[in-house]
Amino acid sequence: MAALRQTFASSSRLTLHHLPTTSTPLYTYKFASTLAQTLSQPSRFDNIPSSTTYTAPVQESKGKERGSHIAPAPSTSRRKVDLKSKKAAISMTPSAISRLKALISSPTEPKLLRISVKSRGCAGMAYHLDYVSPPGGRFDEVVEQDGVKVLIDSKALFSIIGSRMDWRDNRLSAGFVFDK
């Protein structure tokens, strides 16, 4: 069929010419409300005026047929997820790793450190470190580097992602610093 016509309203008409002709069968569908049925099948909805009637090429079924509906064939191209190439949420400097090893090493019970955010002052948020027992929280992100495991709270993940954790010790202060 060389032309496809659709009537959108009584005053406007759109006509498309020079459509490619195909060898696939052509079916006419009538849309009444949300129901689409082939016109060749008798139906109780034939007396309902249609808002749009058009003729279009239809490809042969590649999926499972269920009554008059055709389920689409499953996609052959699947996204492959490589979990090993996942980048860590934070990176740690060697001084931070040595300090974390000293804090976590306990002969009595194994401990992990969890990084979270707390509301603090006018700036809004401050990082907070807590001891937790394994396996940690349900939605915590686990970061492991050089044998040290650190948990990141799911609420803190957005603000800490891509940061570098460092241990700085000078005359005035000592503590973990998160550089973005």
C-alpha positions as CSV (number, residue, x, y, z in Angstrom):
1,M,0.0,0.0,0.0
2,A,1.5,3.3,-1.0
3,A,-0.2,5.7,1.4
4,L,-1.2,5.7,5.0
5,R,-3.9,8.0,6.2
6,Q,-4.9,8.9,9.7
7,T,-7.7,11.2,10.6
8,F,-7.0,13.1,13.9
9,A,-10.0,15.4,13.9
10,S,-12.6,16.5,11.5
11,S,-10.7,19.6,10.4
12,S,-7.1,18.2,10.3
13,R,-5.9,15.3,8.1
14,L,-2.4,13.9,7.8
15,T,-1.4,12.0,4.7
16,L,1.9,10.2,4.4
17,H,3.1,9.2,0.9
18,H,5.9,7.2,-0.5
19,L,5.9,4.5,2.1
20,P,8.0,1.4,1.2
21,T,6.0,-1.5,0.0
22,T,6.6,-4.8,1.8
23,S,5.8,-8.4,1.2
24,T,4.5,-8.8,4.7
25,P,0.8,-9.2,5.1
26,L,-1.2,-6.1,5.8
27,Y,-3.9,-6.0,8.5
28,T,-6.3,-3.3,9.4
29,Y,-6.7,-2.5,13.0
30,K,-9.5,-0.5,14.5
31,F,-8.9,1.3,17.9
32,A,-12.0,1.7,20.0
33,S,-11.0,3.0,23.4
34,T,-8.0,0.9,24.3
35,L,-9.1,-2.3,22.5
36,A,-7.3,-3.2,19.3
37,Q,-8.8,-6.0,17.2
38,T,-8.5,-7.2,13.6
39,L,-11.5,-6.0,11.5
40,S,-11.8,-9.4,9.8
41,Q,-12.9,-11.0,13.1
42,P,-16.6,-10.4,14.1
43,S,-16.8,-8.6,17.3
44,R,-19.4,-6.9,19.5
45,F,-17.3,-3.7,19.3
46,D,-17.8,-3.2,15.6
47,N,-20.6,-0.7,16.2
48,I,-18.4,1.6,18.3
49,P,-17.1,4.6,16.2
50,S,-13.4,4.5,16.0
51,S,-11.2,7.5,16.6
52,T,-8.4,6.3,14.4
53,T,-8.3,3.6,11.6
54,Y,-5.2,2.9,9.7
55,T,-3.5,0.2,7.7
56,A,0.0,-0.8,8.5
57,P,2.4,-3.7,7.7
58,V,2.6,-6.4,10.4
59,Q,5.6,-8.7,10.7
60,E,5.0,-12.4,11.1
61,S,4.9,-13.7,14.7
62,K,8.2,-14.6,16.3
63,G,6.8,-15.0,19.8
64,K,4.2,-17.1,21.5
65,E,0.7,-16.6,20.3
66,R,-2.0,-16.3,23.0
67,G,-5.5,-16.0,21.4
68,S,-5.4,-12.9,19.2
69,H,-2.5,-11.3,21.0
70,I,1.1,-12.0,20.1
71,A,3.8,-11.8,22.8
72,P,7.1,-10.2,21.7
73,A,10.0,-12.5,21.2
74,P,12.7,-12.2,23.9
75,S,15.6,-10.0,23.1
76,T,18.7,-11.9,22.0
77,S,21.1,-9.1,23.1
78,R,21.4,-9.2,26.9
79,R,23.4,-6.7,28.9
80,K,26.3,-8.5,30.5
81,V,27.1,-7.1,34.0
82,D,30.7,-7.6,35.0
83,L,30.8,-7.4,38.8
84,K,34.6,-7.6,39.0
85,S,35.2,-4.3,37.2
86,K,33.2,-2.4,39.7
87,K,35.1,0.6,41.0
88,A,35.3,1.1,44.8
89,A,33.2,3.9,46.3
90,I,36.2,5.4,48.1
91,S,39.9,4.9,47.9
92,M,42.2,4.8,50.9
93,T,45.8,6.1,51.2
94,P,48.5,3.8,52.8
95,S,48.5,5.9,56.0
96,A,44.7,5.5,56.3
97,I,45.0,1.7,55.8
98,S,47.7,1.4,58.4
99,R,45.6,3.4,60.9
100,L,42.5,1.4,60.1
101,K,44.4,-1.9,60.6
102,A,45.5,-0.7,64.1
103,L,41.9,0.3,65.0
104,I,40.3,-2.9,63.8
105,S,42.8,-5.4,65.1
106,S,41.3,-6.8,68.2
107,P,42.2,-10.2,69.7
108,T,38.7,-10.7,71.3
109,E,36.2,-10.0,68.6
110,P,36.3,-9.0,64.9
111,K,35.2,-5.5,64.2
112,L,34.4,-3.4,61.1
113,L,34.2,0.3,60.7
114,R,31.1,1.9,59.2
115,I,31.2,5.4,57.7
116,S,28.0,7.3,58.0
117,V,26.9,11.0,57.8
118,K,25.4,12.9,60.6
119,S,23.7,16.4,60.7
120,R,26.2,18.9,62.1
121,G,26.2,22.6,62.3
122,C,25.5,25.1,59.5
123,A,27.4,23.1,56.8
124,G,24.9,20.3,57.2
125,M,26.7,17.0,57.2
126,A,29.8,15.5,58.9
127,Y,31.3,12.0,58.5
128,H,31.0,9.7,61.4
129,L,32.9,6.4,62.0
130,D,31.4,3.6,64.2
131,Y,32.5,0.1,65.2
132,V,30.1,-2.6,64.0
133,S,30.2,-6.4,64.2
134,P,30.3,-8.4,61.0
135,P,28.4,-8.7,58.6
136,G,27.2,-5.1,59.1
137,G,24.1,-3.5,57.8
138,R,21.8,-4.9,55.1
139,F,22.3,-2.1,52.6
140,D,25.9,-1.2,53.5
141,E,28.5,-0.9,50.7
142,V,31.6,-2.9,51.4
143,V,34.9,-1.4,50.4
144,E,38.0,-3.6,50.7
145,Q,41.5,-2.4,50.0
146,D,44.8,-4.1,51.1
147,G,43.0,-6.4,53.5
148,V,41.0,-3.7,55.2
149,K,37.2,-3.8,55.0
150,V,35.2,-0.6,55.5
151,L,31.4,-0.4,55.4
152,I,29.7,2.7,54.0
153,D,26.2,3.4,55.1
154,S,23.7,3.6,52.2
155,K,22.7,7.2,53.2
156,A,26.3,8.3,53.1
157,L,27.1,6.7,49.8
158,F,25.9,9.5,47.6
159,S,28.0,12.2,49.4
160,I,31.1,10.1,49.8
161,I,31.4,8.3,46.5
162,G,34.6,9.1,44.6
163,S,36.4,10.4,47.8
164,R,39.8,9.5,49.1
165,M,40.2,8.6,52.7
166,D,43.4,9.8,54.3
167,W,44.9,9.8,57.9
168,R,46.6,13.0,58.8
169,D,48.5,13.5,62.0
170,N,50.2,16.8,62.7
171,R,50.9,19.0,65.8
172,L,47.4,20.5,65.9
173,S,45.1,17.5,65.1
174,A,44.9,13.9,64.0
175,G,42.1,12.3,62.1
176,F,40.6,10.9,59.0
177,V,40.2,13.3,56.2
178,F,38.0,12.7,53.1
179,D,39.2,14.5,50.0
180,K,37.0,14.7,46.9
